[in-house]
Amino acid sequence: MTSVNRQIRLAQRPVGRPDESTWELTEEPIPTPGDGEFVVTIDYVSLDPAMRGWLNDARSYVPPVGIGEVMRAHAVGRVLESRHPDYAVGEVVSGSFGVTEHAISDGSGVQRVDESIAPAPTWLGALGFPGLTAYFGLMDVGKLAEGDTVVISGAAGAVGSIAGQIAKAKGATVIGIAGGPEKCAWLTEELGFDAAIDYKNESVYKGLKAAAPKGIDVYFDNVGGEILDAALSRLRKGARVVLCGAISGYNATDPQPGPAHYLSLLINRASMTGFIIFDYLDRYQEGVDALSELLTSGTMTAREQIEIGGVPAFGSTLNLLFDGANTGKLVLEVGERTHDSEL
């Protein structure tokens, strides 16, 4: 086993879309744990749209990644060496370890991974923060009820695909918005969505009018922009709009306009609420238990798109999110260093 630990660090803040100049690949020795610490060998790194926001030097729900710092990321791996009383060598754990081949931890924010329920990559998706985001976003923020008409944008992504399946399991009519016929077919034919709208090839407004003629009770938004505006125009009285993300504008270099149809919230006595999954950390186990039950019963399907290349491939893999080139949860395999790629 090599003694070198490769990492991706932020070299400079991007303007618009991140490129190879954004990142620096560095090497250093594998860390040695002190008392109360353990070292994890990383197997998989989570790729999430929120990462783009963490690169901006702007006020947000978490501090930005600093220049020269290891890129923040959730990851899963095995304990390589331990001087911590609660973590033994060989245990599989997840945590905010960063884009690195090995990470050191004192156990803060670390969760054990139960591979008897699902394989490790699923704990970065359906049983990780994306799944928890879908669960609490729908159940707590969206106040999902049986019989609701639910519309989800970014429906073929990590959060949207799980949100739609939860809504179906709770007795809702579910309409997904996704890009391309293959993604839309996956939503309806495999995940059980009642309808899917291909925003790349049809009018979202007309699609919503046809698929939800009586209007929308819950809109779970992952993309923002024109699609959010179209959904606002179709709200029912008492509708709940759940603001989870706005990936359509993450790489924009100019200020993005607000929605034109915001007065629909007033007319329909509706609500539009943003939320952050970190606000639900004290209910982590509740969410995992609910999602595990759906998964093990076969009510919910988890899909991970696992890209190879190790940490050097992080930059190019991240951009797949902004190209809409992923279906389900996007994961970078680190594991054994048998693949290399350009940043």
N, C-alpha and C positions, 0 to 999 in steps of 0.2 A: 504494500500500500504506500502510495506517495505521501510525503510529509508536507507537501505544498497545498495550501488552501487558496483557491481562486475565488475572487469576489467581483461583483459589479458595483462600482461607485459612481456617484453623480459628478460628472466632470464640469458641466455647465448647464444652466437652465435653458430649456428649449424655448424658442419662439415658434409657436405653431406645433407642427408634428415633430416628435422627437426623432433624432437621427443618430448616426454613429458618433457624432461629435458630442452628444449628450452624455455618453457613458465612457468609463475607463475600466478596463480589466486589470485587476491588480493581483499580486501573489504575495502571500506571507505564510509563515509557519502555522500549522494547525495549533489552535490555542490549547493551553494546558489548564485544566480546572483547578481552582483553589478550593478551600473548605466551603461547603455549601453550594458548589457549582457542578455542572456536568457539561460534557461536550456532545453535540448531536452531529451525526453525519447526515446531511440533507439528501433526501431521495427525490422529492418533488417540490416545486415552487409554484404558488398560485399567481396567475396573471389576472388582474382586475382593472376595470376602467378607472376606478378611483385613484389608481397609481398616477394617472396624468395630473390630477389636481395636486398631489403631494409634491410635484416638481416645481410648482409656482411659489414664488416668495410673496405669499399673500395670506391674510388672515383666513383661517378655516377651522374645522373641528379638530384637527391635529396640526402640530407644527410641520412646516415643510421639511423635506429631506434636505440636509445641509450639503453644500458643496464639499466634495471629498468624502462624504459619508457613504457607507454601504446602503444600497437601495433597499428601502423598507419593503417587506413582503411577508406574507404568511407562507409557511412551509411545513412539511412533514418529514420526519426522518427517525433514525434509530440512535439511542444513546450509545456512544462509542466508549466513553470513559466517564466515571462518576465519582465525585466526593460529596454527593448530596444524599442524605439519609432516605429520601422518598423516591429516588429515581435510580433504577438498576440498569446496568449495561444490558443492551438488547431490547429495552422497552421502546415502543413506537410512540412518538409524541408529536404534537403540532404546536406551533407558536409563531410569533412574529420574529422569525430568525433572520430574515433578510435574504438577498440574492447572493448566496455564498455556498460553498461546498461543505463547510463545517461552521458551527455556531456554538458559542458558549452561553450558558444560561444559569440563573439562580432559581429557576422554576416559576418566576413571575409570568402570569399570563399563559402558562403552558397547560395543555390538555392531553390526557392519554388517549390514544387511538385504539379502538377495539376492532381489529381486523376480522373478527368472527361475525361482525355485523355487515361490514363492507370493506373493500380494499382501501389502501391508504389514500389514493387520489380522490376518492369519493368524500373523504374527510376534509378536503379543500373545496368541495362543491356542495353537493346536496346535503351533507352532514356538517358542513363548515359554514363560514360566514355568509356565502351566497344563499344557502338554504335557510339559514336563520333569518336573513334579511327578508326573504320571501314570506316566511312564516309570520314573523312579528309585524311586517309591513301590512300583510293582509288581515291578520286576526286582530291586532291591536289598533293600528292606525286606520286601516280600511274598514274595521268593524264588519267583516264579512258575515253575511247571513245567508241561509239556505234560500234559493230562489233568486238571488241577486244576478244581474247581468254584469259580468266582469270583463273589462278590456285591459290587455297587457301589452305594452310596447316593448321592443327588444325581447320578444317572447321566445325566441330560440336561443337566448343567451343563458348564462349560468343562473341568474336570479329569475328571469322571466319564465323559463321552462319549468322551474320548480313551483313558482307562484301559480301558474296555470293548473298544474296537477293538484295542488292543495285546494284551489277553488273548486275544481271538479269533484274532489273527494268530499267537499262540504256541501254539494248540491247546487252549485252555481252554474249558470250558462257562461261559457268562457270563449272569448274571442281574442285571438293573438294577432299582433302586427309584427311582421318579420320581412326580411329582404330576400326575395327570390323564391321560385316555385319549390325547390327542394326543401328549404326550411319550412315553408308553409305546409307542405305535404307531411313532413315529420310531425308537426304540431297536431294535425288532424288525424292522421292515420296511425301514428304510434303513441302519441301522448293523450289523445282523446279530446282535444279542443273541439268545440262545436263549430268553429269557423276560424279561418285565417285570412288576413289581408296582406297582400304583397305590396308593400309601399314603393317598391322599385318599379312596379309595372301597372299599378292602378291607383286611383284616387282614394286616399284614406277616408276622406269625408264621405264619399259615395259608398265606400265599403262599409263604413260604420252605420250609415243610414239603412243599408240593406240588411246587415247582420244583426243590428240592434234597433229595430224600428221603434221600440218604445223608450229608447234611451239607455244610458249607462248608469248603473248604481255605484260601481267601484272602478276607477281608472288607476291602474298601477303603472306609473311612468318611469321608464328607464332611459328615455332619449331626449325629451324636451323638444324645443323648436316647433316646426309646423305640425308635427304629429300630436304634440300636446295641445296645440290650438284646435286641431280638428276634434279631438276628444272633448275639449271643453264645450264645443258647440253642440254636443249631443248628450249633455248631462240631464239626468232626471232630478226631480225634487228630492232633496236630502242626499244627493250623491256625495261620495267621498273620493277625493283625488289624492293619491299617495305619491309623493315626490321622493323617488329613490335615487334617480340619476338623470343626467342630461348629456349623454355621450355625443350627441350630434354637435355640440358646441365646445367640446373639451379642447380641441386644437385650434379654435378660432382665434384670430389675431385682433379682431375688432369686437367691441361690445355687442352682445347679442340682444335683439329686441325682446321685450316681454310679450306675453300672449295677447292677441287682439281680442279674444273672446272671454276675457276675465270676468266681464259683467254677468256671464252665465252663472258664476258662483253666487252672485247676489240674487238674480232672478229665481234660481232654483234652491235658494237657501242651502247651498252646498258648501263643503269645506275643502281646502287644499292644504295639506300638511306635509312638511318635510320631516324626515327622521334619519337617524344614524344608528347603525346596528350596535355601536359601542355603548349606546344607552341601555342596552338589554343584556349586558354581560352577566348581571346577577341572576338572569333567568336562562343562562346558557343551557343547563341540563334539561330544563323544561322543553326547550325547543328541540334539542337533540333527541329526546325521548319521543316526541311527537313525530318527528321526521323519520326516525328509525322504524317506528311502527308502520308508517306508510310504505317505507322502502322494503322491509322484510315481508310485509303482507302482499307485496306485488302491486299495491295501489299506485305507487309512484316508481318511476324509472329514472335512474341517474345516468347521465352521459358525460364522459370526460373526453375532451380532445387533447391527447397527450403529444406534445411536440418534443423531439429529441434535440440534442446539441449541447446540453449542459449550460452552465452559467454564461459562456460566451455568446449563446444564442438568445439571451434575454431581450435585447433591444429589438431585434427583428420579430421575435415572437410577440412582444407586447403590441407591436403595431398591427398584428392580425386583428386585434379587438377593434381598432379604428377603421379597418378595412371591411369590417363585417364578415371576416373570413373564418369565424369560429362558429361551431354549433355545440351548444351545451357549455360545460365548464372548460376553460382553457388552462392547461397545466403544462409546465416545463419540467421535463425529466432531467434530473441532475445525476443521481445514482452513480454508477461506474462511469468513469470519464473515457468513454469509448467513441464519443462523437465530438467534433469541433465545428464551429460555425463562426462566421463573421458577426460582429456586433450589429 
